[in-house]
């Protein structure tokens, strides 16, 4: 029973750590966008479409 409780507590801690890490990344991304360093979804899609095209051209 103790082992189950330890595992439960560890999973809860892991979830909290992951959530905190994710929140930090989101906050950093928001700062980046606010500072004008973000890119639109269309720009990202165009870049990766070009990458995919280059990869398929090599094959």
C-alpha positions in Angstrom: 0.0 0.0 0.0 2.9 2.4 0.8 4.4 1.8 -2.6 1.1 2.7 -4.3 0.9 5.9 -2.3 4.5 6.8 -3.1 3.8 6.2 -6.8 0.6 8.3 -6.6 2.5 11.2 -4.9 5.3 10.9 -7.5 2.9 11.1 -10.4 1.1 14.1 -8.9 4.5 15.8 -8.4 5.5 15.0 -12.0 2.2 16.5 -13.3 2.8 19.6 -11.3 6.4 19.9 -12.5 5.2 19.4 -16.1 2.5 22.0 -15.7 4.9 24.5 -14.2 7.3 23.9 -17.1 4.6 24.3 -19.7 3.3 27.5 -18.1 6.9 28.9 -18.1 7.2 28.1 -21.8 3.9 29.8 -22.6 4.8 32.9 -20.6 8.1 33.1 -22.5 6.3 32.7 -25.8 3.9 35.5 -24.9 6.8 37.8 -24.0 8.4 36.9 -27.4 5.2 37.8 -29.3 4.7 41.0 -27.3 8.3 42.0 -28.2 7.5 41.4 -31.9 9.6 38.3 -32.2 6.7 36.0 -32.9 5.7 34.6 -36.3 2.2 34.1 -37.7 0.8 30.6 -38.3 0.9 31.2 -42.0 4.7 32.0 -41.9 5.4 28.9 -39.9 3.3 26.7 -42.3 5.1 28.2 -45.3 8.5 27.5 -43.8 7.7 23.9 -43.0 6.1 23.4 -46.4 9.4 24.6 -47.9 11.3 22.2 -45.7 9.1 19.3 -46.7 9.6 20.1 -50.3 13.4 20.2 -50.0 13.3 16.8 -48.2 11.1 15.2 -50.9 13.3 16.7 -53.6 16.3 14.9 -52.1 14.7 11.5 -52.3 
